[in-house]
Amino acid sequence: MKAPEEILAVWRKFDEFPMETFTKAWFYSKAEGKRQRTVALMKAHRERYGISGNCFDLAIWLMDEFAQAGIKAYPVGSHLNTEDAHVGLVAEDSSGNRYLCDLGDLWLQPILIDGNSKAFTKERLSGFFPAAEVQVLPKEKEVEIIYHRPNGKQSKQSYETDPIALDFFMAAAEFSQNHVYPKPLFEKRIPYKDEIAHWEFDDWKSFLSTSEGLFSEAPLSTTEEWAERIHKRTGADKVFLTETLRIYEKMDKIQEKSGNA
């Protein structure tokens, strides 16, 4: 089920990358015209602020790295051109086996999705997703992933596995970058004991998902305190975090006023 070394070598370049919507809100407030960033601009922002972007940003960047390595990869996803859109990539090895590569959901490593491969199995697998075992259920034109959590809960994610045309994919990326969800999200894979856990700041709450369960962190009362916690967990620039959290605070207030109108 593990990807070959040539695919993993590219994937590992992103091991320290977060997945976050902060960059979308921050860049939306500053940019005019197109808001889907180029790979060059993403690299500059990563160097300056320690950020990465949302699932579209990460898929575009990863696809560029695969292309440079001579590996065939194409975007896949679901619900494109809606606020529920999610995208990842499929990368192919030299034998034509296909591997799902989803940085947007912070997978630990790519996973085989070809049901015809002799190495394929539907058993529950560990070591691919933080704090969960996964099952891969291939269908005719999609693959369904079932996540088994330590508390017995399950969740699902489906991907349409036909390649998304690049022009349509880029249009969907632009759509996504122009629709800023008013609740902030910042996620990071971090070491915890003998595993890689999933830390998350989501709508002014933070918690750590591990194989031992979910651990909520103490609530905080100020923007500066939240910026400090996110900085310590992820390494992102505190000035950037504070500025962007204030953008989200303004969006919250606007939403409250519109809801009370």
C-alpha positions in Angstrom: 0.0 0.0 0.0 3.0 2.4 0.5 4.1 4.5 -2.4 7.5 3.9 -4.1 10.5 6.0 -3.0 10.3 8.4 -6.0 6.8 9.5 -4.9 7.6 9.6 -1.2 10.7 11.7 -1.8 8.5 14.4 -3.3 5.8 14.0 -0.6 8.3 14.3 2.3 9.2 17.9 1.1 5.8 18.8 2.6 6.1 17.0 5.9 6.3 20.3 7.9 3.6 22.1 6.0 0.4 23.1 7.7 -3.0 23.2 6.1 -4.7 26.5 6.8 -7.3 28.9 5.6 -5.5 31.9 7.2 -3.6 32.6 4.0 -6.9 32.7 2.0 -8.4 35.4 4.3 -5.1 37.3 4.5 -4.4 37.3 0.8 -8.0 38.1 -0.1 -7.8 41.2 2.0 -4.7 42.4 0.1 -4.9 41.1 -3.5 -6.7 42.5 -6.5 -7.6 40.4 -9.5 -6.7 36.7 -9.3 -6.4 35.4 -5.8 -5.1 31.9 -6.5 -1.4 32.3 -5.8 1.3 31.0 -8.1 3.8 28.4 -6.8 6.5 31.1 -6.8 4.4 33.3 -4.6 3.4 30.4 -2.3 7.1 29.7 -1.8 7.9 33.3 -1.0 5.0 33.4 1.6 6.2 30.1 3.1 9.7 31.5 3.5 8.5 34.7 5.0 5.6 33.6 7.2 5.9 29.8 7.6 2.4 29.3 6.0 1.2 27.1 3.1 -2.5 27.5 2.3 -5.6 25.5 1.7 -6.1 22.2 -0.2 -6.0 24.0 -3.6 -2.7 25.7 -2.8 -1.1 22.5 -1.5 -2.3 20.4 -4.5 -1.0 23.0 -7.0 2.4 23.2 -5.3 2.7 19.4 -4.9 1.7 18.9 -8.6 4.5 21.3 -9.6 7.0 19.3 -7.5 5.9 16.0 -9.0 6.2 17.5 -12.5 9.8 18.6 -11.8 10.5 15.1 -10.6 9.1 13.6 -13.8 6.2 11.9 -12.0 2.7 11.9 -13.6 0.2 13.4 -11.3 -3.2 15.0 -11.7 -5.8 16.7 -9.5 -8.9 14.8 -8.2 -11.6 15.8 -5.7 -15.2 16.4 -5.1 -17.8 19.3 -5.0 -15.6 21.6 -7.0 -16.9 25.2 -7.5 -18.8 25.0 -4.2 -17.8 26.0 -0.7 -17.6 22.2 0.2 -14.9 21.6 -2.4 -12.0 19.4 -1.5 -9.0 18.4 -3.8 -5.9 16.2 -3.7 -3.8 14.5 -6.3 -3.3 11.1 -7.8 0.3 10.2 -8.6 1.3 7.3 -10.8 4.4 5.1 -10.4 6.3 3.6 -13.3 4.0 0.6 -13.3 0.9 2.7 -13.6 -0.3 2.1 -10.0 -2.1 5.1 -8.6 -1.6 6.7 -5.2 -3.8 9.3 -3.5 -1.8 12.2 -2.3 -3.9 14.5 0.0 -2.0 17.3 1.7 -5.2 19.1 2.3 -6.3 16.5 4.8 -2.7 16.1 6.2 -2.2 12.5 5.3 1.0 11.0 6.6 1.8 9.5 3.3 0.2 8.6 -0.1 -1.9 5.5 -0.3 -2.6 3.0 -3.1 -6.1 3.3 -4.5 -6.0 0.8 -7.4 -8.3 -2.2 -6.7 -6.7 -4.2 -9.5 -3.3 -4.2 -7.9 -2.1 -7.4 -6.3 -0.9 -5.3 -3.4 -4.3 -3.8 -2.9 -6.4 -4.6 0.2 -9.5 -3.3 1.9 -8.3 -4.0 5.4 -7.9 -1.2 8.1 -4.5 0.3 7.8 -2.5 2.4 10.2 0.4 4.8 9.5 -1.3 6.6 6.7 -3.5 9.2 8.5 -2.9 10.9 11.9 -4.9 9.4 14.8 -6.9 7.0 12.6 -6.9 3.8 10.7 -8.2 3.9 7.1 -9.9 1.7 4.7 -9.8 2.3 0.9 -12.9 1.3 -1.0 -12.5 1.7 -4.8 -15.6 2.2 -7.0 -15.9 2.6 -10.7 -15.0 6.3 -10.9 -14.3 7.2 -7.3 -12.6 6.0 -4.2 -14.1 6.2 -0.7 -11.9 6.5 2.3 -13.3 5.4 5.7 -11.5 6.8 8.8 -11.7 4.8 12.0 -11.1 6.9 15.0 -9.8 5.7 18.4 -13.2 6.4 20.0 -15.0 4.1 17.6 -16.4 6.9 15.4 -16.1 6.8 11.7 -16.0 9.4 9.0 -15.8 9.2 5.2 -14.3 11.1 2.3 -14.9 10.4 -1.4 -12.8 11.4 -4.4 -13.8 11.3 -8.0 -10.7 9.7 -9.5 -11.1 10.8 -13.1 -8.5 13.5 -13.8 -9.8 17.0 -13.5 -9.1 19.1 -16.5 -6.4 21.6 -15.5 -8.3 24.7 -16.7 -11.4 23.6 -14.8 -9.3 22.8 -11.8 -7.6 26.3 -11.8 -11.0 27.9 -12.2 -12.3 26.0 -9.2 -9.2 27.0 -7.2 -9.9 30.7 -8.1 -13.5 30.2 -6.9 -12.3 28.8 -3.6 -9.9 31.6 -3.0 -12.7 34.1 -3.5 -15.0 32.5 -1.0 -13.6 33.0 2.5 -15.3 31.0 5.2 -15.6 33.2 8.3 -14.3 30.6 10.7 -10.5 30.3 10.9 -8.7 26.9 10.5 -5.1 26.0 11.0 -3.9 22.4 11.1 -0.5 20.8 11.5 1.0 17.3 11.9 3.2 17.3 15.0 5.2 14.7 16.9 3.5 13.2 19.9 5.1 10.3 21.8 5.8 7.6 19.2 3.4 8.9 16.5 2.6 11.9 14.4 -0.5 13.5 15.7 -2.9 16.1 14.3 -3.1 19.5 16.0 -5.9 21.8 15.0 -7.2 25.3 15.6 -10.8 25.5 14.4 -13.1 28.4 15.0 -11.4 29.6 18.2 -10.9 26.2 19.7 -7.8 24.0 19.6 -7.2 20.3 20.2 -4.8 17.4 19.5 -6.0 14.2 17.8 -3.9 11.2 18.8 -4.2 7.4 18.8 -5.1 7.8 22.5 -8.0 10.0 21.7 -8.9 13.7 21.4 -7.3 16.2 23.8 -8.9 19.7 24.0 -6.7 22.6 25.0 -7.7 25.3 27.4 -9.6 28.2 25.8 -8.0 31.6 25.4 -9.5 35.1 25.6 -7.3 37.3 23.4 -6.2 37.4 19.8 -2.6 37.7 20.9 -2.8 34.6 23.1 -4.2 32.6 20.2 -1.5 33.9 17.9 1.1 32.8 20.4 -0.4 29.3 20.8 -0.7 28.8 17.0 2.9 30.1 16.6 4.2 27.6 19.2 2.4 24.7 17.6 3.1 25.5 14.0 6.0 27.9 13.7 3.9 30.4 11.7 4.8 34.1 12.0 3.1 35.7 15.0 2.6 39.1 13.3 0.9 37.3 10.3 -1.2 35.2 12.7 -2.4 38.2 14.7 -3.2 40.3 11.6 -5.2 37.4 10.1 -7.1 36.6 13.3 -8.2 40.2 13.4 -9.5 39.8 9.9 -11.6 36.8 11.1 -12.8 38.8 14.1 -14.1 41.5 11.8 -15.9 38.8 9.6 -17.4 37.3 12.8 -18.8 40.7 13.8 -20.2 41.3 10.3 -21.9 37.9 10.3 -23.4 38.6 13.7 -24.8 41.9 12.5 -26.3 40.3 9.4 -27.8 37.5 11.4 -29.4 39.9 13.8 -30.8 42.1 11.1 
